[in-house]
Amino acid sequence: MKQTLAVFGSAFNPPSLGHRSVLERLNQFDKVLLLPSYQHAWGKVMLDYEARCDLVRAFIGDIGQLNLELSTLEQQIAIDDNAVTTFAVLEALQLRHPDTNITFVIGPDNFLNFHRFYKADYILKRWQIMACPETLPVRSTMIREALIHNDDITQYTTPTVTTMLMNDEQFQFTE
């Protein structure tokens, strides 16, 4: 039987309990890669890539779900500071894991815009796409806004991520 791999790409700017509510429903996969965007395809301003990777590592540790793993593949295959396409990610993963069934997990907001993705039709023919809405409506935007206003964020993310965001200057958000 082939191994199963889910790819959950997001800005993780920062990781939220909404992200967690998606991940908790992916236990059927042998491995779930959390793939922070290296550069956002549509120009979204994000924390530094390495800082977001540190937050994702802490997030995975807090969740304790054994099939979760951080992937820095986008950084590895990026050319200069250009955004990496979903197609490029899936192609690279399939080359690295030729005997694996790969599923790209996407939120409903992106699923509605999937036709805008580079080679969307080809992706649909070659790989599984799973639209998976969060069951807890907590968005990264809520965390950023709370931090800007010095509000409590414990109800929006995991404990270690909360501590990191509240106590480290590299995680500063501005309006």
C-alpha positions as CSV (number, residue, x, y, z in Angstrom):
1,M,0.0,0.0,0.0
2,K,1.3,3.5,-0.9
3,Q,2.2,6.0,1.7
4,T,-0.1,9.0,2.0
5,L,1.2,12.5,2.3
6,A,-0.9,15.6,2.9
7,V,0.5,19.0,2.1
8,F,-1.0,21.9,4.1
9,G,0.4,25.2,2.8
10,S,-0.4,28.4,4.5
11,A,1.3,31.7,5.3
12,F,1.2,30.6,9.0
13,N,1.5,34.4,9.8
14,P,1.2,33.2,12.6
15,P,-0.2,29.7,13.1
16,S,-3.7,29.8,14.7
17,L,-6.1,27.4,16.3
18,G,-8.0,27.6,13.0
19,H,-5.0,25.9,11.4
20,R,-5.0,23.4,14.3
21,S,-8.7,22.6,13.7
22,V,-7.8,21.6,10.1
23,L,-4.7,19.5,11.1
24,E,-6.7,17.5,13.7
25,R,-8.8,16.1,10.9
26,L,-5.8,14.9,8.9
27,N,-5.0,11.9,11.1
28,Q,-5.7,9.4,8.2
29,F,-2.5,10.6,6.4
30,D,0.9,8.9,7.2
31,K,2.5,12.4,7.1
32,V,1.2,15.9,7.0
33,L,3.6,18.6,5.8
34,L,3.1,22.1,7.1
35,L,4.5,24.3,4.4
36,P,4.9,27.9,5.2
37,S,4.8,30.2,2.1
38,Y,8.2,31.4,1.2
39,Q,6.8,34.4,-0.6
40,H,3.1,35.0,-0.9
41,A,1.8,34.5,-4.4
42,W,-0.5,37.5,-4.1
43,G,1.8,39.9,-2.3
44,K,0.7,39.5,1.3
45,V,3.1,41.0,3.8
46,M,4.3,38.4,6.2
47,L,6.8,37.9,9.1
48,D,10.2,36.8,8.1
49,Y,10.2,33.2,6.7
50,E,12.6,31.8,9.4
51,A,10.5,33.4,12.1
52,R,7.4,31.8,10.7
53,C,9.2,28.4,10.5
54,D,10.1,28.8,14.2
55,L,6.5,29.5,15.1
56,V,5.4,26.4,13.1
57,R,7.9,24.2,14.9
58,A,6.6,25.4,18.2
59,F,3.0,25.0,17.0
60,I,3.7,21.3,16.0
61,G,5.3,20.7,19.4
62,D,2.3,22.1,21.2
63,I,-0.2,20.1,19.1
64,G,1.6,16.8,19.6
65,Q,0.1,15.1,16.6
66,L,2.6,12.5,15.5
67,N,2.1,12.8,11.7
68,L,2.9,16.6,11.5
69,E,6.2,17.8,10.1
70,L,7.5,21.2,9.0
71,S,8.6,21.4,5.4
72,T,10.9,24.2,4.1
73,L,10.6,22.9,0.6
74,E,9.4,26.3,-0.7
75,Q,12.6,27.9,0.5
76,Q,14.7,25.1,-1.0
77,I,13.2,25.4,-4.5
78,A,12.6,29.2,-4.6
79,I,14.4,31.2,-7.2
80,D,15.5,34.5,-5.6
81,D,12.6,36.0,-3.7
82,N,9.9,34.9,-6.1
83,A,6.7,33.1,-4.9
84,V,6.7,29.3,-5.4
85,T,3.7,27.8,-7.1
86,T,1.7,25.0,-5.8
87,F,2.5,23.1,-9.0
88,A,6.2,23.5,-8.3
89,V,5.8,22.2,-4.7
90,L,3.8,19.2,-5.8
91,E,6.2,18.3,-8.6
92,A,9.2,18.5,-6.3
93,L,7.4,16.4,-3.6
94,Q,6.4,13.8,-6.1
95,L,10.0,13.5,-7.3
96,R,11.2,13.1,-3.7
97,H,8.4,10.7,-2.9
98,P,7.6,8.8,-6.1
99,D,5.6,6.0,-4.6
100,T,3.5,8.3,-2.4
101,N,-0.1,9.5,-2.9
102,I,0.0,13.2,-2.3
103,T,-3.0,15.3,-1.3
104,F,-2.9,19.1,-1.3
105,V,-5.0,20.5,1.5
106,I,-6.6,23.9,0.9
107,G,-8.9,26.1,2.8
108,P,-12.3,27.0,1.3
109,D,-11.3,30.6,0.5
110,N,-8.4,29.3,-1.7
111,F,-10.5,26.5,-3.1
112,L,-12.9,29.1,-4.5
113,N,-9.9,30.8,-6.2
114,F,-8.2,27.6,-7.2
115,H,-8.7,28.3,-10.9
116,R,-6.2,31.2,-10.4
117,F,-3.4,28.8,-9.4
118,Y,-0.7,28.1,-11.9
119,K,-1.5,25.0,-13.9
120,A,-4.7,24.4,-11.8
121,D,-6.2,22.0,-14.4
122,Y,-3.0,19.9,-14.4
123,I,-2.9,19.8,-10.6
124,L,-6.4,18.5,-10.5
125,K,-5.6,15.7,-12.9
126,R,-2.5,14.6,-11.2
127,W,-3.0,15.0,-7.5
128,Q,-5.8,15.0,-4.9
129,I,-7.1,18.3,-3.7
130,M,-8.9,18.4,-0.3
131,A,-10.9,21.4,0.7
132,C,-10.8,21.4,4.4
133,P,-12.4,24.4,6.2
134,E,-11.4,25.2,9.8
135,T,-13.9,24.1,12.4
136,L,-12.7,26.8,14.7
137,P,-13.0,30.2,13.1
138,V,-9.8,31.6,14.4
139,R,-7.6,33.4,11.7
140,S,-4.1,34.6,11.8
141,T,-5.4,38.1,11.2
142,M,-7.1,38.0,14.6
143,I,-3.8,37.2,16.3
144,R,-2.0,40.0,14.4
145,E,-4.7,42.6,15.3
146,A,-4.7,41.5,19.0
147,L,-0.9,41.9,19.2
148,I,-1.1,45.3,17.6
149,H,-3.5,46.4,20.3
150,N,-1.6,44.5,23.1
151,D,-4.6,42.3,23.7
152,D,-4.5,38.7,24.9
153,I,-4.0,36.0,22.2
154,T,-4.2,32.8,24.3
155,Q,-7.6,32.0,22.8
156,Y,-6.2,32.2,19.2
157,T,-3.1,30.0,19.2
158,T,-1.1,27.4,21.2
159,P,0.8,28.2,24.4
160,T,4.3,28.2,23.1
161,V,3.4,30.2,20.1
162,T,1.6,32.7,22.4
163,T,4.7,33.0,24.5
164,M,7.0,33.5,21.5
165,L,4.7,36.1,20.0
166,M,4.3,38.0,23.3
167,N,8.0,38.0,24.3
168,D,10.2,38.2,21.2
169,E,10.7,41.4,19.2
170,Q,11.1,39.6,15.9
171,F,7.3,39.0,16.0
172,Q,6.2,42.6,15.8
173,F,3.1,43.5,13.8
174,T,2.2,47.0,12.8
175,E,-1.0,48.4,11.4
